[in-house]
Amino acid sequence: MYPAPFEYHRASTAHEAVALLGRYGSEAKLLAGGHSLLPLVKLRFAEPKHLIDVRRVPGLSGVREEGGALVIGAATPHAVLETSPLVQQKLPILSEAAAQIGDPQVRNMGTIGGSLVHADPAADLPAVMLATGATLEALGPKGPRTLPIDTFFFKLFTTMLGPDELLTAIRIPLPGPGTGGAYEKFPHPASRYAIVGAAVQLTLQGGRVSTVRIGITGVAQKAYRAAAAEAALTGEAPDAAAIAGAAARATEGIAVRADPQMSEAYWRSLATTFTRRALQRAAKRAA
């Protein structure tokens, strides 16, 4: 099927992109990598009258270290996160997760900002952002604002980013000494989306877990933090029993997505297994 007619705009600055969003309102969509939007446009599930291309906006892509954090431009492709020496050294969990997204074509075109804003419940990077405590920087008609990742994902394919706002950057605090992270994923064999993905970042002090964040994707209507599992492991020595007990609570209080090909019990079992694996590797790295 062919897309409905639309007008193409290439924004030269972030402010120009926001101005175009304000001018055309609900008739406009932002275009970065296009892996989420273009299939919808082609199938006419979405029929925007204006596409605003932000991929080449100066300053909207790239990775740098600044003020104790990694700052990542929203239009940065997944392949850059996978191969960047800075990311590999400072935040290996992100490089590890980016390497598991789709295939090389997807990783070279798809962007971190597009993935987060699209908020697919089976995408990889939302779980990693939750585990690492990222904050998101956006630009709107009233100027810039910061969005905490813990409240960013609102519901299925919906975030707290306003329709007239542009996501400009992701800021991830660099982990301190005694901190380790890991991402474990059970991919769909065709799409490579996560049937279950578990991202963990934890810190050890005196042989015990002082802080832990666990992000889960694929299971629910949105990526979420496994609060019960985090609480179960905090203050404990990360031995096999403690990790298994915490992982068993990875879906506690969570409504599992309906799928005619999978039972709820199996999905919860997968979440337990992959959370346990991520916790084990994160604890080993932290030690």
C-alpha positions, -999 to +999 in steps of 0.1 A: +000+000+000+012+035-008+012+063+019-013+091+018+002+124+004+022+145+028+046+175+028+082+168+038+101+194+059+138+191+069+144+211+101+177+228+104+175+234+141+157+220+171+138+252+175+127+251+139+114+216+144+094+228+174+081+257+155+069+234+127+052+212+152+034+243+166+024+254+131+009+221+119-003+206+152-018+172+151-013+170+113+025+167+118+049+139+128+086+140+136+108+117+115+142+104+127+151+069+118+116+061+105+115+024+116+084+030+137+067+057+117+072+048+081+055+013+083+025+030+099+024+056+071+028+030+044-001+010+057-021+042+063-025+034+100-011+070+103-018+097+078+002+128+088+000+157+063+035+169+073+066+150+081+094+169+099+128+153+095+151+160+125+178+134+118+203+160+106+196+187+131+230+198+145+236+187+181+208+161+180+231+131+177+263+119+192+276+108+226+296+128+251+306+127+288+295+157+307+291+164+344+293+128+356+268+116+329+267+103+294+247+127+273+232+111+241+216+130+214+180+118+207+188+112+170+218+090+177+215+056+159+216+024+178+248+013+160+266+042+175+256+031+210+267-004+201+302+005+188+311+037+207+343+032+228+329+057+253+297+038+258+314+005+259+338+017+286+315+039+307+281+022+303+285-013+289+249-023+296+238+002+270+262-010+244+252-046+252+215-039+247+219-018+216+237-047+200+206-069+204+182-045+186+168-059+153+195-063+126+223-041+113+200-022+090+177-014+120+206-004+142+221+019+116+189+038+109+168+035+141+175+061+169+174+060+207+150+089+208+126+073+183+126+041+204+119+058+236+092+082+223+075+054+203+073+034+236+068+000+221+061-023+250+087-048+236+115-024+228+149-029+244+161+005+254+132+016+277+142-011+301+178+000+301+168+036+307+148+026+337+176+005+351+202+033+347+180+061+360+181+082+329+166+117+325+152+130+292+156+165+279+129+179+257+123+212+239+089+227+235+073+261+227+078+271+264+115+261+263+134+231+276+123+208+303+136+176+319+115+144+322+124+116+347+124+082+331+104+066+360+073+086+349+080+089+312+062+058+300+025+064+305+008+035+288+009+015+255+027+036+229+022+067+250+047+088+269+047+121+289+063+140+260+039+166+248+027+166+211+044+199+206+077+188+221+109+174+206+131+150+226+166+164+223+189+143+246+191+115+271+213+120+302+224+088+320+244+092+353+277+073+351+278+044+376+302+046+405+326+021+420+311-013+429+284-010+403+276-035+376+249-038+349+236-064+325+208-069+299+193-103+292+167-108+265+145-135+251+139-123+215+111-130+192+126-151+164+112-130+136+111-094+148+139-096+174+117-075+197+119-087+233+094-113+244+111-106+277+140-083+284+155-076+318+179-047+325+197-045+359+221-021+374+232-026+410+258-014+435+276-035+461+288-021+494+304-044+520+293-074+500+256-064+500+234-048+475+230-011+484+210+000+454+194-019+425+172-009+396+155-035+374+138-025+341+115-051+324+103-049+288+081-072+267+058-084+296+033-056+302+017-027+283+048-006+289+083-010+302+083-009+340+106-011+371+103-044+390+098-027+424+091-058+444+122-075+431+143-045+438+130-043+474+136-080+479+173-078+470+182-044+486+204-050+516+210-086+508+242-104+498+237-113+461+240-151+465+220-176+444+192-178+469+187-140+473+189-135+435+164-163+428+140-149+454+141-114+440+138-126+404+107-146+413+090-112+421+098-096+388+062-095+376+046-091+411+016-067+408+020-065+370-008-073+344+008-094+317+000-086+281-025-109+264-011-132+237-029-161+221+004-179+215+017-177+251+002-185+285+005-159+313+023-185+335+049-191+308+055-153+303+059-148+340+083-178+341+104-162+314+105-129+332+118-147+363+145-166+344+158-136+325+157-113+355+177-139+375+203-141+347+206-103+345+210-100+383+237-127+383+258-110+357+253-075+371+264-087+406+294-105+391+304-073+373+299-052+404+321-075+424 
